[in-house]
Amino acid sequence: MTRPGAIEARGSDFARLSRKITEAGLLDRRPVYYTIRLGLVGLAYVGGWAAFVLMGDTWWQMLIAVFLAIAFSQVALAAHDLAHRQVFRNRKPSEITGRLAGNVMIGMGYGWWTDKHTRHHANPNHEDHDPDVSPAALVWSADQALRAKGLPKFIGRRQAFLFFPLLTLEGWNLHVGSFRALGKPFLKRRWLEGTLLVGHFVAYFAVIFAVLPVGKAVLFVLLHQAVFGVYLGCTFAPNHKGMPVLTGEDKLDFLRKQVLTSRNVRGGWLVTTTLGGLNYQIEHHLFPNMPTPNLRKAQPIVKAHCDELGIDYLESGIISSYAQALRHMHEIGAPLRAKSR
């Protein structure tokens, strides 16, 4: 793969691509698609909770826990599209619907997550600016491994093997991060965010513990949140993990910064539906407000443009993408393993 820092920055390259995309009409809204998608996701969410209440005290509720984890994840993916204004052009309807999906339905702070995700898009895989590659528990670059202390140092030694088990905690991580952000000055309308979050968890635990005895209720919550975390983690992990991690020395234009740090995942409609369209990660990062169904149509245009400029454009199968990410994580952890001998 071409070393990012070795590439000359030319801002006009993205401008030419943007004109091609605009002329193809791929930034136009897709109201019919989103009406159907949001309707089906909402139906699955409501139907899951209805089935939970109707089934009552039974061990079959563990299957409902898994089903609701999938429904929660699809709601999160819908909230992602709302945050990028793929559904509505204007901010107000996007925020109202986004808070309904994020805060109310799944207990994820829409304002906190939007700020975090915006910083990720601005500097993907940048070890100083991308919150998704901060060494909170895992390390993503050789420099982070050398500087690692505490929990990242301990986990980093075997992080490739611990990655999927750790994803079972990702749902809780989103919830905790949402509440912690309520005390941060950047968060707007924090009282609204906090009220909606508290409302979600009061209703969530009240319903579960009203229907199930304590033991089953606790197991239901643990299974539901674990599957929710694994699903979301597996949705976002193939996109950037194992791709180049940038530093302050890497000077890239927008086009190269987004393409060289992203990976597309090949697959048909099932992969696209499961990953919420994020398998077209390169196109999504270049045009974040492009509606999901248009990403597939944009791909040949973007790929041809990159081929013309000699920019590496990476596509992998779903299994290969995870293998690349885990291999990278294992290699990064090598200095930490050497220190422990």
ROMI-532301 format. One record per residue: residue number from 1; residue in one letter; x, y, z of N, C-alpha, C, CB in turn. Coordinates in steps of 0.2 Angstrom, whole numbers. Last residue first. Glycine has a CB too. Example, Ala and Ser with C-alpha at 12.3 -4.5 7.8 and 13.67 -1.06 7.14 Angstrom:
2
NODE    n  res    n_x    n_y    n_z   ca_x   ca_y   ca_z    c_x    c_y    c_z   cb_x   cb_y   cb_z
NODE    2    S     64    -11     35     68     -5     36     64      0     39     70     -3     29
NODE    1    A     66    -28     39     62    -22     39     66    -16     39     57    -22     45
END
This chain:
341
NODE    n  res    n_x    n_y    n_z   ca_x   ca_y   ca_z    c_x    c_y    c_z   cb_x   cb_y   cb_z
NODE  341    R     41    -52    142     45    -58    143     51    -57    148     48    -60    136
NODE  340    S     34    -40    140     32    -44    146     36    -50    147     25    -46    145
NODE  339    K     40    -34    129     42    -31    136     40    -36    141     38    -25    136
NODE  338    A     34    -42    119     41    -42    120     43    -40    127     45    -39    114
NODE  337    R     21    -37    120     22    -44    121     30    -45    123     20    -49    116
NODE  336    L     23    -24    115     20    -26    122     21    -33    124     13    -24    122
NODE  335    P     27    -26    102     31    -23    107     29    -24    114     32    -16    105
NODE  334    A     15    -33     96     21    -36     97     26    -33    102     24    -37     91
NODE  333    G      3    -26     94      4    -28    101     11    -31    102     -2    -33    103
NODE  332    I      3    -25     80      4    -19     84      6    -20     91     -2    -14     84
NODE  331    E      0    -38     76      7    -35     75      8    -29     79      7    -33     67
NODE  330    H    -13    -38     80     -8    -43     83     -1    -40     82     -9    -50     80
NODE  329    M    -19    -29     72    -19    -28     80    -14    -32     83    -26    -29     82
NODE  328    H    -17    -35     60    -14    -28     61    -14    -27     69    -18    -22     58
NODE  327    R    -25    -46     61    -18    -47     60    -14    -40     61    -17    -48     52
NODE  326    L    -38    -40     62    -35    -44     68    -28    -45     67    -38    -50     69
NODE  325    A    -39    -34     50    -40    -30     56    -36    -33     61    -47    -28     57
NODE  324    Q    -38    -45     41    -34    -40     40    -33    -35     47    -35    -35     34
NODE  323    A    -50    -52     45    -43    -55     46    -38    -50     46    -42    -60     41
NODE  322    Y    -60    -44     42    -59    -45     49    -52    -48     50    -64    -50     52
NODE  321    S    -58    -45     28    -58    -38     31    -57    -39     39    -64    -34     30
NODE  320    S    -61    -58     25    -54    -55     24    -53    -49     28    -53    -54     17
NODE  319    I    -75    -59     28    -70    -62     32    -63    -60     31    -70    -70     30
NODE  318    I    -79    -50     18    -81    -49     25    -76    -52     29    -88    -51     26
NODE  317    G    -67    -45      5    -73    -49      7    -74    -48     15    -72    -57      6
NODE  316    S    -62    -29      1    -61    -35      4    -67    -39      5    -56    -35     10
NODE  315    E    -54    -15     -8    -60    -19     -6    -58    -26     -4    -64    -20    -13
NODE  314    L    -46      0     -9    -46     -7     -6    -53     -9     -5    -42     -7      1
NODE  313    Y    -36      9    -19    -43      8    -17    -44      1    -15    -48     10    -23
NODE  312    D    -23     20    -21    -25     13    -19    -32     13    -16    -20     11    -13
NODE  311    I    -22     30    -35    -24     30    -28    -26     23    -26    -29     36    -25
NODE  310    G    -21     34    -48    -16     30    -45    -16     30    -37     -9     32    -47
NODE  309    L    -30     42    -54    -25     45    -51    -20     41    -47    -29     49    -45
NODE  308    E    -38     31    -60    -35     37    -64    -30     40    -61    -41     41    -67
NODE  307    D    -42     25    -48    -38     22    -53    -34     26    -58    -42     16    -57
NODE  306    C    -51     35    -43    -45     33    -40    -40     30    -44    -47     29    -34
NODE  305    H    -61     35    -53    -57     41    -52    -51     40    -48    -62     46    -48
NODE  304    A    -66     22    -52    -62     24    -58    -58     30    -57    -68     25    -64
NODE  303    K    -71     23    -39    -65     18    -40    -62     20    -47    -68     11    -41
NODE  302    V    -81     32    -41    -76     34    -36    -70     29    -38    -78     33    -29
NODE  301    I    -89     25    -50    -87     32    -52    -81     34    -47    -92     37    -51
NODE  300    P    -93     13    -43    -89     13    -49    -86     20    -51    -93     10    -55
NODE  299    Q   -100     19    -32    -94     16    -31    -90     15    -38    -95      9    -29
NODE  298    A   -112     25    -33   -106     30    -33   -100     26    -34   -106     34    -27
NODE  297    K   -121     15    -31   -120     18    -38   -114     22    -39   -127     22    -40
NODE  296    R   -119     12    -18   -117      7    -23   -117     10    -30   -123      2    -23
NODE  295    L   -124     24    -13   -117     23    -12   -115     17    -17   -116     20     -5
NODE  294    N   -138     26    -13   -134     28    -19   -127     27    -18   -135     36    -19
NODE  293    P   -143     20     -2   -144     17     -8   -140     19    -14   -151     16    -10
NODE  292    T   -139     31      8   -136     24      8   -137     21      1   -139     20     14
NODE  291    P   -136     48      2   -141     42      5   -138     35      4   -148     43      1
NODE  290    M   -123     57      7   -126     53      2   -130     48      5   -120     50     -3
NODE  289    N   -116     64     17   -123     65     17   -126     61     11   -124     72     16
NODE  288    P   -102     60     15   -106     58     21   -113     59     21   -103     61     27
NODE  287    F    -92     56      4    -99     60      3   -103     57      9   -102     58     -4
NODE  286    L    -81     49      8    -80     55      3    -87     59      3    -79     52     -3
NODE  285    H    -87     40     16    -82     45     19    -81     51     15    -76     42     21
NODE  284    H    -94     32      7    -98     36     13    -93     41     16   -100     31     18
NODE  283    E    -85     27     -1    -89     32     -4    -93     36      2    -95     28     -8
NODE  282    I    -78     19      8    -75     24      5    -79     29      2    -70     21     -1
NODE  281    Q    -88     10     13    -85     15     17    -82     20     14    -81     11     22
NODE  280    Y    -99      1     10    -96      6      5    -93     12      9   -102      9      0
NODE  279    N   -103     -5     21    -98     -8     17    -96     -4     12   -101    -15     15
NODE  278    L   -113      3     26   -106      5     28   -101      1     25   -106      5     35
NODE  277    G   -126     -2     24   -123      2     19   -116      4     20   -127      8     17
NODE  276    G   -129     -9     36   -132     -3     35   -129      1     29   -131      1     41
NODE  275    L   -124    -22     37   -119    -17     39   -122    -10     38   -113    -17     35
NODE  274    T   -135    -29     32   -132    -31     39   -128    -25     41   -128    -37     39
NODE  273    T   -137    -24     19   -142    -23     24   -139    -24     31   -148    -28     23
NODE  272    T   -125    -28     13   -127    -21     13   -132    -20     19   -129    -19      7
NODE  271    V   -125    -42     14   -120    -38     18   -122    -31     18   -113    -39     14
NODE  270    L   -137    -44      6   -137    -46     13   -131    -42     17   -136    -54     14
NODE  269    W   -134    -40     -6   -139    -36     -3   -139    -38      5   -146    -37     -5
NODE  268    G   -116    -44     -7   -123    -43    -10   -127    -39     -5   -126    -49    -12
NODE  267    G    -99    -39     -6   -105    -43     -4   -111    -40     -7   -106    -43      4
NODE  266    R    -84    -31      1    -88    -34     -4    -94    -38     -2    -84    -38     -9
NODE  265    V    -81    -17      9    -82    -24     10    -87    -26      5    -85    -25     17
NODE  264    N    -68     -4      9    -74     -7      7    -75    -14      8    -76     -5      0
NODE  263    R    -59      5     20    -59     -1     16    -66     -3     15    -56     -7     21
NODE  262    S    -48     20     22    -55     16     22    -54     10     18    -60     21     20
NODE  261    T    -38     28     21    -39     25     28    -45     21     28    -39     31     33
NODE  260    L    -38     32      8    -32     28     10    -33     25     17    -26     32     10
NODE  259    V    -49     40      7    -49     34      3    -43     29      6    -47     35     -4
NODE  258    Q    -47     51     15    -53     47     16    -52     40     13    -59     51     13
NODE  257    K    -35     57     10    -35     55     18    -41     51     19    -37     62     21
NODE  256    R    -37     59     -3    -33     54     -1    -33     52      6    -25     56     -3
NODE  255    L    -47     70     -2    -48     64     -6    -44     58     -3    -47     65    -13
NODE  254    F    -40     80      5    -46     77      8    -48     70      4    -52     81      7
NODE  253    D    -22     78      6    -28     81      4    -34     77      6    -28     83     -4
NODE  252    L    -11     76     19    -15     73     14    -20     78     12    -17     66     15
NODE  251    K      3     73     27      0     79     24     -4     76     18      5     84     23
NODE  250    D      9     66     42      6     64     35      1     70     33      1     58     36
NODE  249    E     13     70     54     18     70     48     15     69     42     24     66     49
NODE  248    G      4     67     63      5     74     61      9     75     55      7     78     67
NODE  247    T     -2     51     57      1     56     62      1     63     59      8     53     64
NODE  246    L    -13     38     53    -10     44     51     -7     47     58    -15     48     48
NODE  245    V    -13     21     49    -14     26     55    -10     32     54    -13     23     62
NODE  244    P    -20     11     36    -15     16     39    -17     20     44    -12     20     33
NODE  243    M    -31     -2     43    -29      3     37    -23      7     40    -35      7     35
NODE  242    G    -34     -9     53    -29    -12     49    -27     -8     43    -32    -19     46
NODE  241    K    -50     -3     53    -45     -6     57    -41    -10     52    -49    -11     62
NODE  240    H    -60      3     45    -54      6     46    -49      2     49    -55     13     49
NODE  239    N    -71     -7     43    -70     -1     39    -64      2     39    -76      4     40
NODE  238    P    -73    -18     51    -70    -19     45    -68    -13     41    -75    -23     41
NODE  237    A    -80    -11     63    -73    -14     63    -70    -15     56    -72    -20     67
NODE  236    F    -93     -9     62    -88     -3     61    -81     -6     60    -89      2     66
NODE  235    T   -100    -21     64   -102    -16     58    -96    -11     57   -108    -13     60
NODE  234    C    -94    -26     75    -93    -30     69    -95    -26     63    -97    -36     69
NODE  233    G   -100    -17     84    -93    -17     83    -91    -21     77    -90    -21     89
NODE  232    L   -114    -20     83   -111    -14     81   -104    -14     80   -113     -8     87
NODE  231    Y   -113    -34     88   -116    -32     81   -113    -25     79   -124    -32     81
NODE  230    V   -108    -33    101   -104    -36     96   -107    -35     89   -105    -44     97
NODE  229    G   -118    -25    107   -111    -22    106   -107    -26    101   -108    -23    113
NODE  228    F   -129    -34    106   -129    -27    103   -122    -24    102   -133    -22    108
NODE  227    V   -125    -44    113   -126    -45    106   -126    -39    103   -132    -49    105
NODE  226    A   -124    -38    126   -118    -41    123   -119    -42    116   -117    -48    126
NODE  225    Q   -137    -34    128   -132    -29    128   -126    -32    125   -130    -26    134
NODE  224    H   -144    -47    129   -146    -41    124   -140    -36    123   -152    -38    127
NODE  223    L   -137    -53    140   -137    -56    133   -138    -50    128   -141    -62    132
NODE  222    L   -140    -44    150   -133    -45    149   -132    -48    142   -130    -50    154
NODE  221    V   -154    -45    150   -151    -38    149   -143    -40    147   -151    -34    156
NODE  220    F   -156    -58    153   -159    -55    147   -155    -49    145   -166    -54    148
NODE  219    L   -150    -60    166   -148    -63    160   -150    -60    153   -149    -71    160
NODE  218    V   -159    -52    173   -152    -50    173   -149    -53    167   -149    -52    179
NODE  217    A   -171    -59    171   -171    -52    169   -163    -50    168   -174    -47    174
NODE  216    K   -169    -71    177   -169    -71    170   -169    -64    167   -176    -74    168
NODE  215    G   -168    -66    191   -162    -70    187   -163    -70    180   -162    -77    190
NODE  214    V   -180    -59    193   -174    -56    193   -168    -60    189   -172    -55    200
NODE  213    P   -193    -64    181   -190    -64    187   -183    -61    187   -190    -71    190
NODE  212    L   -200    -52    169   -196    -58    170   -194    -58    178   -190    -58    166
NODE  211    V   -208    -41    168   -210    -47    165   -207    -53    167   -209    -46    157
NODE  210    A   -202    -31    176   -209    -32    177   -211    -39    174   -213    -26    174
NODE  209    F   -189    -30    170   -190    -33    177   -197    -34    179   -186    -29    182
NODE  208    I   -192    -25    158   -189    -31    158   -190    -34    165   -181    -30    157
NODE  207    V   -199    -12    161   -202    -17    157   -199    -24    158   -202    -16    150
NODE  206    A   -188     -6    168   -195     -7    171   -199    -13    168   -199     -1    171
NODE  205    F   -177     -5    160   -177     -9    165   -184    -11    169   -172     -6    171
NODE  204    Y   -184      4    150   -180     -2    148   -180     -7    154   -173     -1    146
NODE  203    A   -188     15    157   -193     11    154   -190      4    152   -195     14    147
NODE  202    V   -176     20    162   -181     18    167   -186     14    164   -185     25    169
NODE  201    F   -169     22    150   -167     16    154   -172     15    160   -160     18    158
NODE  200    H   -176     32    144   -175     26    140   -174     20    145   -169     26    135
NODE  199    G   -175     43    153   -182     40    152   -181     33    148   -186     44    147
NODE  198    V   -162     45    152   -164     43    159   -171     39    157   -165     48    164
NODE  197    L   -162     51    139   -158     45    141   -160     41    147   -150     47    142
NODE  196    L   -170     62    140   -172     56    136   -168     50    137   -171     58    129
NODE  195    T   -163     69    150   -170     67    151   -172     61    147   -174     73    150
NODE  194    G   -151     72    143   -151     68    149   -158     65    150   -148     72    154
NODE  193    E   -155     80    132   -152     73    130   -152     69    137   -144     75    129
NODE  192    L   -161     90    139   -165     86    134   -162     79    133   -166     90    127
NODE  191    W   -149     95    145   -155     93    149   -160     89    145   -158     99    151
NODE  190    R   -141     98    134   -139     93    138   -145     90    142   -133     95    142
NODE  189    R   -140    106    122   -146    104    125   -145     98    129   -151    102    119
NODE  188    K   -124    101    117   -129    106    117   -136    102    119   -130    109    110
NODE  187    L   -108     99    123   -114     96    122   -120    101    122   -116     90    127
NODE  186    F    -96    105    127    -98    105    120   -105    102    118    -93    100    116
NODE  185    P    -94    103    141    -97    109    138    -99    109    131    -91    115    139
NODE  184    K   -100     88    149    -95     91    144    -98     98    141    -93     86    139
NODE  183    G   -109     80    155   -106     86    159   -101     89    155   -102     82    165
NODE  182    L   -114     71    146   -119     76    149   -115     82    153   -124     73    153
NODE  181    A   -105     62    144   -105     68    140   -109     73    142   -106     66    132
NODE  180    R   -108     51    152   -102     55    154   -102     62    150    -96     51    152
NODE  179    F   -119     46    145   -120     49    151   -114     54    153   -122     44    157
NODE  178    S   -112     41    133   -118     46    133   -119     50    139   -124     42    130
NODE  177    G   -103     32    139   -101     38    136   -106     43    135    -98     36    129
NODE  176    V   -113     22    143   -108     26    148   -106     32    145   -103     22    151
NODE  175    H   -117     18    131   -122     21    136   -118     25    141   -126     15    140
NODE  174    L   -106     13    125   -110     18    122   -114     22    127   -114     16    116
NODE  173    N   -102      3    134    -98      9    133   -101     14    129    -92      6    128
NODE  172    W   -113     -6    132   -112     -2    139   -107      4    138   -109     -7    144
NODE  171    G   -109    -10    119   -116     -7    121   -115     -3    127   -121    -13    121
NODE  170    E    -96    -16    121    -97    -10    118   -104     -7    119    -96    -12    110
NODE  169    L    -94    -28    127    -95    -22    132    -96    -16    128    -89    -22    136
NODE  168    T    -92    -37    117    -98    -38    121   -100    -32    126    -98    -45    125
NODE  167    L    -80    -33    113    -85    -30    109    -92    -32    113    -86    -33    102
NODE  166    L    -71    -42    120    -72    -35    122    -78    -31    119    -66    -31    121
NODE  165    P    -72    -53    112    -75    -53    118    -76    -46    121    -70    -57    123
NODE  164    F    -65    -48    100    -72    -50    100    -75    -50    107    -73    -56     96
NODE  163    F    -52    -45    106    -56    -40    102    -63    -42    102    -54    -39     95
NODE  162    L    -43    -54    111    -48    -51    115    -53    -47    112    -44    -47    121
NODE  161    F    -34    -57    101    -38    -62    103    -44    -60    108    -34    -67    107
NODE  160    A    -29    -44     99    -32    -48     93    -36    -53     96    -27    -50     88
NODE  159    Q    -23    -41    111    -29    -38    109    -32    -41    103    -27    -31    107
NODE  158    R    -13    -45    120    -17    -50    117    -23    -47    114    -18    -56    122
NODE  157    R     -7    -33    123     -2    -39    122     -6    -44    118      0    -42    128
NODE  156    G    -17    -24    126    -13    -23    120     -9    -30    118     -9    -17    120
NODE  155    I    -20    -25    140    -24    -28    135    -21    -29    128    -31    -25    134
NODE  154    F    -10    -18    146    -11    -25    148    -15    -29    143    -15    -25    154
NODE  153    K    -10     -6    140     -3    -10    140     -5    -17    141      2     -7    145
NODE  152    P    -23     -1    142    -21     -3    135    -14     -7    135    -19      4    132
NODE  151    L    -22      0    157    -26     -5    154    -24     -7    146    -33     -3    154
NODE  150    G     -5      6    159    -11      3    162    -15     -2    158    -16      9    163
NODE  149    K      1     12    144      2     11    151     -5      8    153      4     17    155
NODE  148    A     10     15    128      4     12    132      6     11    139      2      5    129
NODE  147    R     20     19    120     18     23    125     13     21    130     15     30    122
NODE  146    L     21      9    111     27     10    115     25     15    120     32     14    110
NODE  145    A      8      9    105     10      3    109     16      5    113     12     -3    104
NODE  144    Q      8     21     99      3     20    104      5     14    109     -4     19    102
NODE  143    D     17     18     89     19     23     94     14     22    100     18     30     90
NODE  142    A     10      8     81     17      6     85     18     11     90     22      6     80
NODE  141    S     -7      9     84     -1     11     80      5      9     85     -1     18     79
NODE  140    W    -18      6     92    -19      5     85    -13      7     81    -25     10     83
NODE  139    V    -23     -3    107    -18      1    104    -19      0     96    -11      0    106
NODE  138    L    -38     -2    118    -34     -5    113    -29      0    110    -38     -8    107
NODE  137    A    -43      7    127    -42      0    129    -37     -4    124    -48     -3    130
NODE  136    A    -39     20    122    -43     19    128    -42     12    131    -50     21    127
NODE  135    P    -31     27    112    -29     21    115    -33     20    122    -22     20    116
NODE  134    S    -41     31     98    -38     33    104    -37     27    108    -42     38    108
NODE  133    V    -48     29     87    -42     26     87    -38     28     93    -38     26     81
NODE  132    D    -60     37     88    -60     30     87    -54     26     87    -64     28     80
NODE  131    P    -56     50     88    -58     47     94    -58     39     94    -64     50     97
NODE  130    D    -43     57     79    -49     52     78    -50     49     85    -47     47     72
NODE  129    H    -32     64     82    -38     67     81    -44     63     81    -38     72     75
NODE  128    D    -20     56     83    -21     62     87    -28     65     87    -16     67     86
NODE  127    E    -21     46     74    -20     44     81    -20     50     86    -13     41     82
NODE  126    H    -33     45     62    -27     49     64    -27     48     72    -29     57     62
NODE  125    N    -44     38     56    -38     34     58    -32     39     60    -36     30     52
NODE  124    P    -50     53     49    -51     46     50    -44     43     51    -54     42     44
NODE  123    N    -55     67     53    -48     64     53    -48     57     54    -44     68     58
NODE  122    A    -68     69     51    -64     74     49    -57     72     48    -64     80     54
NODE  121    H    -74     57     56    -75     59     49    -70     64     46    -82     61     47
NODE  120    H    -72     59     70    -69     54     66    -69     55     59    -73     47     68
NODE  119    R    -79     71     72    -72     71     73    -69     65     69    -70     71     80
NODE  118    T    -92     65     70    -90     70     66    -82     71     66    -93     77     68
NODE  117    H    -93     56     81    -92     53     74    -90     59     69    -99     50     72
NODE  116    K    -93     65     92    -88     60     91    -87     58     84    -89     54     96
NODE  115    D   -105     72     89    -99     75     89    -93     71     89    -99     79     96
NODE  114    T   -114     61     89   -113     65     83   -107     69     83   -119     70     82
NODE  113    W   -114     56    102   -111     52     97   -110     56     90   -116     46     95
NODE  112    W   -119     67    109   -112     65    110   -110     61    104   -112     61    117
NODE  111    G   -132     68    103   -128     74    103   -120     72    104   -130     79    108
NODE  110    Y   -138     55    106   -137     57     99   -132     63     99   -144     60     96
NODE  109    G   -133     43    117   -134     50    116   -132     53    109   -129     53    121
NODE  108    M   -143     29    117   -137     31    115   -137     39    113   -134     28    108
NODE  107    G   -155     21    120   -151     24    125   -144     26    123   -150     18    130
NODE  106    I   -164     17    110   -158     13    111   -153     15    117   -154     12    105
NODE  105    M   -174     27    109   -175     20    108   -170     15    110   -176     19    100
NODE  104    V   -170     39    114   -176     36    117   -176     29    116   -182     39    114
NODE  103    N   -157     42    108   -158     43    115   -164     39    118   -160     50    117
NODE  102    G   -159     38     94   -154     37     98   -155     37    105   -148     42     97
NODE  101    A   -172     41     89   -169     34     88   -164     33     93   -166     34     81
NODE  100    L   -174     54     94   -179     48     95   -176     42     94   -185     49     91
NODE   99    R   -163     60     89   -164     59     97   -169     54     98   -166     66    100
NODE   98    G   -167     60     76   -160     56     78   -161     55     86   -154     61     76
NODE   97    T   -178     67     75   -178     60     73   -172     56     76   -179     59     66
NODE   96    I   -172     80     78   -178     77     82   -179     69     81   -184     80     79
NODE   95    E   -162     81     69   -160     81     76   -166     78     80   -159     87     79
NODE   94    S   -169     81     57   -163     76     58   -162     75     65   -157     78     54
NODE   93    P   -177     93     58   -180     86     58   -175     80     59   -183     85     51
NODE   92    K   -166    102     59   -171    101     64   -174     95     64   -176    107     64
NODE   91    R   -157    103     48   -155    100     54   -160     98     59   -150    106     57
NODE   90    N   -162     96     32   -162    101     37   -160     98     43   -169    105     37
NODE   89    R   -163     85     24   -158     90     22   -157     95     28   -160     94     16
NODE   88    F   -165     68     30   -168     75     29   -162     80     27   -172     77     35
NODE   87    V   -156     58     27   -163     57     27   -166     63     26   -166     54     33
NODE   86    Q   -143     61     29   -144     58     23   -152     57     22   -141     51     23
NODE   85    R   -137     68     40   -142     71     35   -143     68     29   -140     79     34
NODE   84    H   -130     61     48   -126     63     42   -131     67     38   -123     58     39
NODE   83    A   -139     57     57   -134     62     60   -131     65     54   -129     58     64
NODE   82    L   -146     48     50   -150     54     52   -145     59     54   -155     53     57
NODE   81    D   -137     37     49   -139     41     43   -143     47     44   -144     36     39
NODE   80    H   -137     34     63   -131     36     59   -132     40     53   -126     30     58
NODE   79    A   -150     30     65   -148     36     68   -141     39     65   -146     35     76
NODE   78    A   -148     18     58   -153     23     55   -151     30     58   -160     21     57
NODE   77    L   -140     11     66   -137     12     60   -142     18     56   -137      6     55
NODE   76    A   -148     10     78   -142     14     78   -139     16     71   -136     10     82
NODE   75    V   -158      1     73   -160      8     74   -153     13     75   -163      8     81
NODE   74    Q   -150    -10     71   -152     -7     65   -155      0     67   -158    -11     62
NODE   73    S   -147    -12     85   -142    -11     80   -144     -7     74   -138    -17     78
NODE   72    F   -160    -15     89   -156    -10     92   -151     -8     87   -154    -11     99
NODE   71    A   -162    -27     82   -166    -22     81   -163    -15     83   -173    -23     84
NODE   70    I   -152    -35     88   -152    -34     81   -156    -28     79   -154    -40     76
NODE   69    A   -158    -36    101   -151    -33    100   -150    -31     92   -146    -38    102
NODE   68    L   -170    -42     98   -170    -35    100   -163    -32    100   -172    -34    107
NODE   67    F   -165    -55     96   -169    -51     91   -169    -44     92   -176    -54     90
NODE   66    V   -159    -58    108   -155    -58    102   -158    -54     97   -153    -65    100
NODE   65    A   -171    -58    116   -165    -53    118   -160    -52    112   -161    -56    124
NODE   64    I   -178    -68    111   -180    -61    110   -175    -56    111   -187    -59    114
NODE   63    L   -171    -78    115   -171    -77    108   -173    -70    107   -175    -82    105
NODE   62    M   -174    -77    129   -167    -76    127   -166    -75    119   -162    -82    129
NODE   61    Q   -187    -81    130   -185    -74    130   -178    -72    128   -187    -71    137
NODE   60    W   -188    -94    133   -188    -92    125   -186    -85    125   -194    -94    122
NODE   59    W   -189    -96    146   -182    -95    144   -182    -94    136   -179   -102    145
NODE   58    T   -202    -85    152   -200    -91    149   -193    -90    146   -205    -92    142
NODE   57    D   -215    -75    156   -209    -78    160   -207    -85    156   -211    -80    167
NODE   56    G   -220    -67    141   -220    -68    148   -214    -72    151   -226    -71    151
NODE   55    M   -225    -65    128   -222    -71    130   -221    -72    137   -215    -72    127
NODE   54    L   -229    -51    128   -234    -57    127   -231    -63    129   -236    -57    120
NODE   53    V   -217    -44    129   -222    -43    134   -227    -49    134   -226    -37    133
NODE   52    F   -210    -48    118   -207    -49    124   -212    -49    130   -202    -44    126
NODE   51    A   -218    -44    108   -217    -51    109   -214    -53    115   -212    -54    103
NODE   50    A   -216    -30    109   -223    -33    110   -222    -41    111   -227    -32    104
NODE   49    W   -202    -29    106   -205    -28    113   -212    -30    114   -205    -20    114
NODE   48    G   -203    -33     93   -199    -36     97   -201    -35    105   -192    -34     97
NODE   47    G   -211    -23     87   -213    -30     87   -209    -34     92   -213    -33     80
NODE   46    V   -203    -12     88   -210    -12     92   -212    -19     93   -215     -8     89
NODE   45    Y   -193    -16     80   -191    -13     86   -198    -14     91   -189     -6     87
NODE   44    A   -199    -19     68   -195    -24     71   -194    -22     78   -188    -25     67
NODE   43    L   -204     -6     65   -209    -12     66   -205    -17     69   -212    -14     59
NODE   42    G   -193      2     63   -197      3     69   -202     -2     70   -201      9     67
NODE   41    V   -188     -5     52   -184     -5     58   -188     -3     64   -178      0     57
NODE   40    L   -198     -2     43   -197     -9     44   -193     -9     51   -193    -12     38
NODE   39    G   -198     13     42   -204      9     44   -203      2     46   -209      9     39
NODE   38    L   -185     15     38   -186     17     45   -193     14     47   -187     24     45
NODE   37    R   -187      9     24   -182      7     29   -184      8     36   -175      9     27
NODE   36    I   -198     17     19   -198     10     20   -193      7     25   -197      6     13
NODE   35    T   -192     30     20   -199     28     23   -200     21     24   -204     31     18
NODE   34    Y   -180     28     13   -180     29     20   -187     28     23   -177     36     21
NODE   33    Y   -186     26      0   -181     21      3   -181     22     10   -174     22      0
NODE   32    V   -193     38     -2   -196     32     -2   -192     27      1   -198     30    -10
NODE   31    P   -182     48     -2   -188     48      3   -191     41      4   -193     54      2
NODE   30    R   -168     52     -5   -171     46     -6   -177     44     -1   -167     39     -7
NODE   29    R   -160     67    -11   -163     63     -6   -167     57     -9   -168     67     -2
NODE   28    D   -145     67    -21   -152     68    -20   -155     64    -15   -156     67    -27
NODE   27    L   -132     63    -24   -133     67    -18   -140     69    -17   -129     73    -18
NODE   26    L   -132     58    -37   -132     54    -32   -132     57    -25   -125     50    -32
NODE   25    G   -133     64    -50   -139     65    -45   -138     60    -39   -145     63    -49
NODE   24    A   -122     65    -58   -125     59    -58   -132     59    -54   -121     53    -56
NODE   23    E   -117     78    -54   -120     77    -60   -124     71    -61   -115     78    -66
NODE   22    T   -111     74    -42   -117     78    -42   -121     78    -48   -115     85    -41
NODE   21    I   -101     66    -46   -106     63    -42   -112     67    -42   -103     62    -35
NODE   20    K    -93     75    -54    -96     69    -57   -102     66    -53    -90     63    -58
NODE   19    R    -90     84    -44    -94     86    -49    -97     80    -53    -90     90    -54
NODE   18    S    -82     76    -36    -88     79    -33    -93     81    -39    -87     85    -28
NODE   17    L    -71     74    -44    -75     69    -42    -82     71    -40    -71     64    -37
NODE   16    R    -66     88    -44    -68     84    -50    -72     78    -49    -62     82    -54
NODE   15    A    -63     89    -30    -68     94    -34    -70     91    -40    -65    101    -35
NODE   14    F    -53     80    -28    -59     79    -25    -64     83    -29    -59     80    -18
NODE   13    D    -42     87    -36    -44     80    -37    -51     78    -34    -39     75    -35
NODE   12    S    -39     99    -30    -44     99    -36    -46     92    -38    -40    102    -42
NODE   11    G    -30     97    -20    -36     97    -18    -41     97    -24    -37    104    -15
NODE   10    R    -17     86    -19    -20     91    -24    -27     91    -23    -18     88    -31
NODE    9    A     -2     82    -11     -9     84    -10    -11     88    -16    -10     87     -3
NODE    8    E      8     68    -15      7     75    -15     -1     77    -15     10     77    -22
NODE    7    I     12     55     -3      8     57     -9      7     65     -9      1     54     -8
NODE    6    A     18     50      8     23     51      2     19     54     -4     26     45      0
NODE    5    G     10     48     18     13     54     18     18     56     12     18     54     24
NODE    4    P      4     35     15      0     41     14      5     48     13     -4     42     19
NODE    3    R     12     23      5     13     27     11      9     34     10     20     28     13
NODE    2    T      2     11     -4      6     17     -4      6     21      2      3     22    -10
NODE    1    M      4     -6      0      0      0      0      4      6      0     -5      0      6
END
